[in-house]
C-alpha cells in the first residue's frame, strides 16, 4: 500500500505541477477563489476543507484568528466571512498576493503579513491559530515548494514549536492538520521537546487517507 501511494504521489505531483502553471478559479461553498501559479490549491487536497468543516462548530464572530501559512487564503476568507478579525501570513510572496486577491474577491478584510512562521507576527493574543503545515522531509528548492516540504531535518516544525509557545495563551485554540502520510511520531517528538502538547481532536478518512486535526497546547507536565 505504501509503495502504491508513493507511486501515486509522484504521478499526481507531476500532473499538479503542470496544472498549477496557470491561474485557476475555484469555488467552495460561498467562497470564490483565484489560485495563482505556484500557490497551494485547496481544491486538490482534503486538509483545508477538513479544517473548515471542523471550524463550522465554532462561533467565529469577533474572534481573533491567525492563519499561519495561508496559501490561497481560503480559511482566512472563510473566517472573515464569519465575522472574525483575521490575520493571514505566508513565506511566499505569490501567496501574499493571492490572499489579497481573494480577500478582495470575497469583499472581506484580512490583515496580510509576509512572514516566515512567527518572525513578523507581533506578540499578541489570538483566539484561533490555524496551521496546515508542509510535512514532507525534504529541503524546498523554490518558493512554491515551501508549501510541501518541511526541510530534511524537519526544520519547519523545529521553528514552529519553538516560536508558538509565545502565542499559546489559555484561551487560544491552535489547530494543526496532518496526514497519516507524514511522520507524526517525529513531529510529536519535536513538539514535546519544546513543551507543546499535540492533542488529537478529530480524524477523518478521505479516499483511503486518514487525516488528523490536533490542538496545540502548552504542556503542563
N, C-alpha and C positions, 0 to 999 in steps of 0.2 A: 504493500500500500504506500509506504513512504517513497519507494523508488518511482511508482506511478505519479505521485503528487509532485515529485521533483521534476520529472519529465514534463508534466502538465504545466508546471510553473514556468519552465523555460519557454515552452511554446506560447503560452498566454502572454508572457512578458514581452516577447518579440512582437506579437500581434498588437499589444497595447502600446508599445513604443512607436509603432507606425501610426496607429490611430490617434495618438496624442500629439502628433505634429501639427494638427490644425485646431482652431478654436471650435469647441463643441458646445451645443446647447443641451441643457439637462433640466428637467422639472422633477421635483419631488414634493408631493402634497401641494401646498400652495406656494412653494419656494421655486423661483425661476433663477437659473444659473447659467452663466457662461464659464466654460472651463478653458483657460489659456494653455497653450502648449507647454509641456513640462511641469504642469501642476497636477497633483493627485486628483484623479477623477472619482468622486464618491459613488457614482452610479455603477462602477465596475466591481466594487468591493462592498462587503457587508458591514464593516466596522462602523462607518459613520452613521448609517441608518439604524444600526443596533443601538448606538448611543442616543440618538434622537428618540427612538422608541422607548428607551429607559427613562429619558428626561420627561416624557409625557406625564409621568406620575408626580411631577413636582410643579408647584406654583412658582413660576419664574418672574412674575411681575414685580418690578422694583428690586430684584436681586442683582447683585454684582457678580458678573460672570467673566472669567478669563478662559479663552480657548487658546491653549498653548500649541503652536504649530498648526495653524488653522487651515492651511492649504487653500482651497477654493472659498472657504468661509461658510460652508453650508450650515454647520452647527451654530456658528455665531449669528447668522441671519435668522435661523430658527429661534434662538433665544431672544434676539432683539425684537422679533415679531411677536413674541410672547410678553413683551414689556420689560425685559431685563436691560440693565445697563451693561453693555458688553465691551470688553477689550479683546482684540484678536491679534496674535503675534505669529511671526514666521521668520525663518532664517533665509527664505527665498524671496528675492525681490520680485520675481514673477508672481509668487503667491500674494505678496503685499499688494501688487497692482490688481490681482484677481479679486481679493477681498473687497477692495474699494469699488470695483466694478459691480460686484454682486450686492454690495450694500446699497449702492445707488439704484440698481435694477429692481430691488425689492423695497425701495423707499424707506430704509431704516438707517439708524445712526449707530455706527460702530467705531470705536477708537482703535485704529490700526497701528501696530507697533512693529517695526523691524527689529527683531531680537533673536539672538541665539539663546534659546530657552529663557531663563530669567534675567539675562545680562542687562537688558534695557527696560526691565519692568521695575518700576519704583515699588518699594516695600509698602504694602497696603493689605487690607483685609478683603478677600473675595468670598462670596457665599458659595460659589462653584468654581472649580478649576477642572477643565475638561481636556484630556490628553489622548490623542490617537497616535501613538509613537511609531517611529521606524524600529524594526526589531531584527532585521537580518544582519548577522555579524560579518560585515564587510565594510571597508572604508569607502565612503562616497567619493566619486571621481568628478562630479559636477553638481551644480545647484539642484537639478531635478532629483538626483539620487539621495539627497538628504531626506526625502520622504519615505525612503525604503530601507536604507542601511544605517545601522546604529554604531558603526565602527567595528573593526576586527576584535577589539578588546571591550566591546560594549561601552564605549566612551560616552555615548548619549545618556545611558542610564546612570553611569557614574556621576555625570554632571547634574542630571535631573534630580536625583535623590539627595545630592549634596546641597543643591540650591533650594529645593522645595520646602525644606524644614522651616525656612524663614516665613513661609506663606501658609503653613498648616495651623490655622487658629482653631479653637474648639468647635466653632460653628461651621467651619469650612467643609464642604463636601467636594473632595477631589476624586475625580473618576478617571480611570485609565482602562482602555480596551486592549486586549491581547488575543492572540490566536493560539491554538494548540500547536501551530507550526513553529512557534518561537521557543526559545529556551527559557521557559518560565522559572525553572529552578534556579538558573543563573541570575535572572533578573531579581528574583526574590532575595537571593543572597546579597546582591548589591544594595537592595533596599534595606535589608536588615542591618547591614554594615553601617548604614547612615541613619539608623534609628527610625526607619519608616516601616510601618506595617502595611502589608497588602492584604486586604480582606476581600475575599470573593463574595460578590453580592448578586451576580446574575450570570447565567450562561445560556447559550443558545446555539443550536447546530444549524448551519446554513450549507446545504448541498454537501453534507458529509464532513464539514469542517466546524469544529467546536470553537466558539468564540466566548470570551470571558470579560466581564466588567469587574474591576477591582476598585475598592475605595482605599485611598491612601490616607493613613493617619500616623501621627507620631506614636512611636512605640512607648507605652507607659511602663514596660518592664525594666 
